[in-house]
Amino acid sequence: MIRLVRAPNLLVAQHWMNILATAGVPCELHNRYLSGAMGEIPAEQCAPELWLVDERDEKLARRLIDEARSGPPAGAPSWRCPHCGETLEAQFTVCWQCGHERDVRDE
């Protein structure tokens, strides 16, 4: 198991974890509850961290996190949900109509 990244906050960490899970990359979220200890413990040690279960997923995981940090490229095409047919903008990874997850491996 290796540490992949420190997140700026729990919301971002959970978002990145969801992106990796959607791509089939198993990971764990560490330091989930340490924000309450900030001040007693240095802030950088309290930050949420994503840890990869399998080191072989590191290259894919880093690419997905980098893409999540930068968002979709300007002019990225929208996508159509294969489940309900709803058209969604490129930055959305889950259909707001039916909850179906976009499969990032097909892109």
Wavefront OBJ file of the C-alpha trace (Angstrom):
o trace
v 0.000 0.000 0.000
v 1.372 3.450 -0.900
v 0.261 7.007 -0.203
v -1.019 8.567 -3.387
v -1.874 12.126 -2.389
v -2.807 14.501 0.408
v -6.045 16.352 -0.201
v -6.714 19.947 0.845
v -9.890 18.919 2.679
v -12.206 15.968 3.292
v -14.674 16.939 0.546
v -11.984 16.919 -2.135
v -10.498 13.688 -0.763
v -13.869 11.945 -0.961
v -14.410 13.263 -4.504
v -11.041 11.899 -5.612
v -11.783 8.599 -3.889
v -15.080 8.372 -5.793
v -13.285 9.035 -9.091
v -10.802 6.252 -8.380
v -13.540 3.854 -7.285
v -15.474 4.542 -10.499
v -12.330 3.629 -12.463
v -11.936 0.407 -10.474
v -8.898 1.601 -8.512
v -9.180 0.450 -4.874
v -7.940 2.962 -2.329
v -8.383 3.960 1.290
v -9.036 7.357 2.830
v -6.810 8.017 5.863
v -6.896 10.891 8.390
v -10.627 11.306 7.892
v -11.225 12.527 11.436
v -7.981 14.327 12.287
v -9.142 17.853 11.382
v -10.384 18.239 14.968
v -6.844 17.693 16.234
v -5.395 20.505 14.138
v -3.410 22.809 16.396
v -2.401 19.986 18.688
v -0.991 18.129 15.683
v 0.670 19.979 12.763
v -1.823 20.814 10.006
v 0.041 18.866 7.306
v -0.258 15.709 9.412
v -4.039 16.189 9.718
v -4.743 16.415 5.988
v -6.847 13.618 4.460
v -4.744 11.175 2.440
v -5.588 8.683 -0.286
v -3.657 5.427 -0.138
v -3.593 2.923 -3.007
v -4.245 -0.703 -2.182
v -2.237 -1.927 -5.202
v 0.929 -0.099 -6.301
v 0.334 -1.227 -9.886
v -2.575 1.258 -10.080
v -0.350 4.257 -9.317
v 0.071 5.552 -12.869
v -3.668 5.431 -13.622
v -4.565 6.874 -10.216
v -2.169 9.824 -10.591
v -3.540 10.565 -14.068
v -7.137 10.514 -12.793
v -6.306 12.789 -9.837
v -4.439 15.219 -12.118
v -7.445 15.313 -14.452
v -9.779 15.893 -11.506
v -7.636 18.785 -10.292
v -7.694 20.537 -13.658
v -11.276 19.694 -14.658
v -12.366 18.967 -18.204
v -10.527 20.787 -20.996
v -12.181 23.894 -22.426
v -14.769 22.886 -24.996
v -14.978 19.277 -23.794
v -18.059 17.611 -25.240
v -21.068 16.762 -23.141
v -21.993 13.110 -22.655
v -25.238 11.176 -22.832
v -26.205 8.856 -20.002
v -26.513 5.336 -21.416
v -29.136 4.506 -18.792
v -31.715 7.322 -19.160
v -30.510 9.349 -22.149
v -29.962 12.612 -20.206
v -27.315 14.929 -21.700
v -24.740 16.132 -19.162
v -21.870 18.603 -19.289
v -18.347 17.170 -19.367
v -17.485 17.992 -15.737
v -20.231 15.749 -14.349
v -19.370 12.116 -13.650
v -22.799 11.036 -12.384
v -26.145 11.542 -14.126
v -28.328 13.875 -12.067
v -31.460 12.340 -13.592
v -30.948 8.673 -12.668
v -27.672 8.500 -10.688
v -25.850 6.335 -13.251
v -22.047 6.763 -13.066
v -20.085 7.727 -16.156
v -17.565 5.020 -17.008
v -14.192 6.817 -17.286
v -12.530 3.715 -18.732
v -14.527 4.125 -21.960
v -13.087 7.587 -22.653
l 1 2 3 4 5 6 7 8 9 10 11 12 13 14 15 16 17 18 19 20 21 22 23 24 25 26 27 28 29 30 31 32 33 34 35 36 37 38 39 40 41 42 43 44 45 46 47 48 49 50 51 52 53 54 55 56 57 58 59 60 61 62 63 64 65 66 67 68 69 70 71 72 73 74 75 76 77 78 79 80 81 82 83 84 85 86 87 88 89 90 91 92 93 94 95 96 97 98 99 100 101 102 103 104 105 106 107
